[in-house]
Amino acid sequence: QLEMLEEEILPAAVLAGAFGDDAELVKCDTQEDSRGEDQFASIIMYSSLKIKQKNKTDKLRLVIKFNQESRVFREAVSTDAQLQNEVFMYENLLPYLGIDEEIIPKFYYGVATGGKSPELDVLILQDLSREGYQVRKTNLSLDYDHVILSLRQLAKFHSASFVTKQKHEERFFEKVDLLREAQWVSEKLKGVNASLEPVLKKVVQTLISKNENVPILQTFLEKMKTPYEYILKLLEATEPLSVVCHGDFQKSNILFKYNEDGVAVDAKFVDFGTVRYASPMVDIAFFLFSNTTSTARRKHLDDFLTEYYEVLKSSSGDVQIPQIELFEQEFHAKAVYGFIDCCIQIPGAICEPLDWEELASLSPERLQQFYTERCGEETTSLLCDVLRDLVHFKCSL
C-alpha cells in the first residue's frame, strides 16, 4: 500500500481538491511500520504531508485506512461493505446531517469500490492523535465520567437524525436507504457472526446450570435457534425513535481528549463501517453492556438514559423529541441486541486475534467447538453479568 499511496492515491487526492483548491503536494512522509495498528477490519497508516497553496505551506497529519488484502478476511468481516459505508458517511451523509468536526475527524478523501477493486479502497482522515485525542486503552469498562461524556456526544450525533428527518423527511430517507447492512449480511451466520451461537449458548447454559431464571432463559435459547430473524426484528426501525446509528459504538471507536489534570473533556467518534438506521438503543445498549460494569449499570442506568435524553433535546433546537418514557420503553424492548452483539465483540476484545485463513478451513462442527473453547472464564463471566442485568431490568428476551 505504501507505494500505491505515494504514487497514485495521494496525487489523485490532490487533483480532486481534497486538500484545497490549487494545492500542491510538496512532501509526503508515511510510516510503513504503522501498518498493523490496533485495527480489526482495516489496515492503518499514518502520513505527514506538506501541502503548498497560494505561496503558503501547511503540514497535515493524516490517518489513512486501507481495505484488507485477504479475500477470506474481507468476506468474513464484510469489509468491502464497511468501507463503502464509511466513505459514504464522511463524503455524503454526515455533512448532510450537519455532523462536523465537533464529533468526527476531518474528512479529506475516500474511494470505495464495493469489492470490485479492494486494493483501491482508501479513506483519508485527520489524525486526531496530534490534537491530543486517544483511545482509552485500559480494561473494557469506562468510569462514570467517560460514560457520561460519550453519551452526551452520542446524543448530539443522534439528534441530527431527528432534526433532519422532521425537516426533510423524503430526502433523509433517500440517503439512509443507501447505507449497506455490513454486519448481518446473510441468514447463515458466517465469518465473525459464526461465533454467536456457541458463545451465546455457553453463556445461557452457564446461568441455567446455576438455576438462574431458567424458564426465561430456556425460552430465549429457543428463540435464538433462528438468530438471523430474531436479530433483524430487533434492528427494524421503530418510528419516531429510529436514527442513523453508529453501529459499533464502543470505547475502541471513541477518541477522548484530556486536560492537564487527566480529566476527559471531549470525545470524537471514528469507524462508521457498520452504521445503520435503527433504534438509538442499538448504540446505547451495546455501549453500556460492553463498556460498563454490572454495578455501574444497576446504579446509574436511569442517570445514563436521562443524560442522553436531555442532551438529545437540547441539541435538537425547535424539533419535537418524543417523551423520555418512549426511550425507556425502547431500551427494555431492544436492549437484548446489545447482549447479542457483546457475544461476538467481547471475546474478540479479550482473546488473541483470529486467523481467518485457518478458520475458513475448519468444518462447521470444529468451528463451533473452537468458539466455545475461546469463550473462556473471563468472557463468560462478563456476558453472564450482561444477561443477568437484562433480566434484572425486565428487558424483553
Long-range contacts (C-beta under 8 A, 24 or more apart in sequence): 1-35, 1-43, 1-45, 1-66, 2-30, 2-32, 2-45, 4-119, 5-30, 5-45, 5-47, 5-64, 5-122, 6-30, 9-64, 9-109, 9-111, 9-122, 9-124, 10-47, 10-49, 12-109, 13-108, 13-109, 13-124, 14-51, 16-109, 18-108, 18-109, 18-124, 19-49, 19-51, 19-53, 19-60, 19-108, 20-51, 20-53, 21-53, 22-53, 22-54, 23-51, 23-52, 23-53, 24-51, 24-52, 24-53, 25-49, 25-50, 25-51, 26-50, 26-51, 26-52, 26-57, 30-64, 38-135, 38-252, 39-65, 40-77, 40-348, 40-353, 41-68, 41-77, 41-79, 41-82, 41-273, 42-66, 42-67, 42-68, 42-79, 42-82, 42-83, 43-67, 43-68, 43-69, 46-127, 60-108, 60-126, 61-126, 61-127, 61-129, 61-130, 62-108, 62-124, 62-125, 62-126, 62-127, 63-105, 63-124, 63-125, 63-126, 63-127, 63-128, 64-122, 64-123, 64-124, 64-125, 65-122, 65-123, 65-124, 65-125, 66-121, 66-122, 67-118, 67-119, 67-121, 67-122, 68-118, 69-118, 69-119, 70-356, 70-357, 72-356, 72-357, 72-360, 73-356, 73-357, 74-115, 74-118, 75-190, 75-191, 76-190, 76-191, 76-192, 76-356, 76-359, 76-360, 77-191, 77-192, 77-356, 78-182, 78-183, 78-185, 78-191, 79-118, 79-273, 80-112, 80-113, 80-114, 80-115, 80-118, 80-121, 81-114, 81-115, 81-180, 81-181, 81-182, 81-185, 81-273, 82-182, 82-273, 82-274, 83-112, 83-121, 83-123, 83-273, 84-112, 84-114, 84-180, 84-182, 85-179, 85-180, 85-182, 85-272, 85-273, 85-274, 85-275, 86-110, 86-112, 86-123, 86-271, 86-272, 86-273, 86-275, 87-111, 87-112, 87-123, 88-112, 88-178, 88-179, 89-272, 89-275, 90-123, 90-125, 90-272, 92-175, 92-178, 93-175, 93-176, 93-178, 93-179, 93-244, 96-164, 96-175, 97-160, 97-161, 97-164, 97-244, 98-160, 98-163, 98-164, 99-157, 99-160, 101-126, 101-268, 102-156, 103-153, 103-156, 103-157, 103-268, 103-269, 104-268, 104-269, 104-270, 105-268, 105-270, 125-270, 128-255, 128-268, 128-270, 129-255, 131-257, 132-257, 132-258, 133-255, 133-256, 133-257, 133-266, 133-268, 134-255, 134-256, 134-257, 134-258, 135-251, 135-252, 135-254, 135-255, 135-256, 136-251, 136-254, 136-256, 140-251, 140-290, 140-291, 140-346, 140-349, 140-350, 140-382, 141-291, 141-292, 141-293, 141-296, 142-251, 142-291, 142-292, 144-296, 144-300, 145-263, 145-264, 146-251, 146-256, 146-264, 147-287, 147-288, 147-291, 147-292, 147-296, 147-300, 147-304, 148-303, 148-304, 148-307, 149-256, 149-264, 149-265, 149-266, 149-267, 150-251, 150-254, 150-267, 150-287, 151-284, 151-287, 151-304, 151-307, 151-308, 151-311, 152-307, 152-308, 152-311, 153-254, 153-267, 153-268, 153-269, 154-246, 154-249, 154-269, 154-283, 154-284, 154-287, 154-308, 155-307, 155-308, 155-309, 155-310, 155-311, 155-312, 155-315, 156-311, 156-315, 157-246, 157-269, 158-243, 158-244, 158-245, 158-280, 158-283, 158-312, 159-311, 159-312, 159-315, 159-316, 159-321, 160-244, 161-242, 161-243, 161-244, 162-243, 162-312, 162-316, 162-319, 162-321, 163-316, 163-317, 163-319, 165-240, 165-243, 166-319, 166-320, 167-319, 176-244, 176-277, 179-244, 179-275, 179-276, 179-277, 181-276, 182-247, 182-273, 182-274, 183-247, 183-274, 183-276, 184-228, 184-231, 184-232, 184-235, 186-228, 187-228, 187-229, 188-228, 189-227, 189-228, 191-356, 192-344, 192-348, 193-344, 194-367, 194-371, 195-343, 195-344, 195-347, 195-371, 195-374, 196-227, 196-340, 196-343, 196-344, 197-224, 197-227, 197-368, 198-368, 198-369, 198-371, 198-372, 198-375, 199-343, 199-344, 199-347, 199-371, 199-372, 199-375, 199-379, 199-383, 200-224, 200-227, 200-340, 200-343, 201-372, 202-372, 202-375, 202-380, 203-343, 203-375, 203-380, 203-383, 203-384, 203-387, 204-387, 206-380, 206-384, 207-384, 207-387, 207-388, 212-388, 213-388, 213-391, 216-391, 216-397, 217-387, 217-397, 219-397, 220-397, 223-397, 227-340, 231-337, 231-340, 234-279, 234-282, 234-334, 234-336, 234-337, 234-340, 235-276, 235-278, 235-279, 235-282, 235-337, 236-278, 237-277, 237-278, 237-279, 238-279, 238-330, 238-333, 238-334, 240-322, 241-279, 241-280, 241-322, 241-326, 241-327, 241-330, 242-277, 242-278, 242-279, 242-280, 243-277, 243-278, 243-279, 243-280, 244-275, 244-276, 244-277, 245-275, 245-276, 245-277, 245-278, 245-279, 245-280, 245-282, 245-283, 246-272, 246-275, 246-283, 247-272, 247-273, 247-274, 247-275, 247-276, 247-282, 247-283, 248-273, 248-274, 248-286, 249-283, 249-284, 249-286, 249-287, 250-286, 250-287, 250-290, 250-291, 250-345, 251-290, 251-291, 252-349, 279-330, 279-334, 279-337, 280-327, 280-330, 281-327, 281-330, 281-331, 281-333, 281-334, 281-335, 281-337, 281-338, 282-334, 282-337, 282-338, 284-308, 284-331, 284-338, 285-331, 285-334, 285-335, 285-336, 285-337, 285-338, 285-339, 286-337, 286-338, 286-341, 286-342, 286-345, 287-338, 288-338, 289-335, 289-338, 289-339, 289-342, 289-386, 289-389, 290-338, 290-341, 290-342, 290-345, 290-346, 290-349, 293-385, 294-385, 294-386, 294-388, 294-389, 297-389, 298-389, 298-392, 301-393, 305-331, 331-393, 331-395, 332-393, 332-394, 332-395, 332-396, 333-395, 333-396, 334-396, 335-390, 335-393, 335-395, 336-390, 336-395, 336-396, 336-397, 338-386, 339-383, 339-386, 339-387, 339-390, 342-382, 342-383, 342-386, 343-383, 346-379, 346-382, 346-383, 347-371, 347-374, 347-375, 347-379, 350-376, 350-378, 350-379, 351-376, 351-379
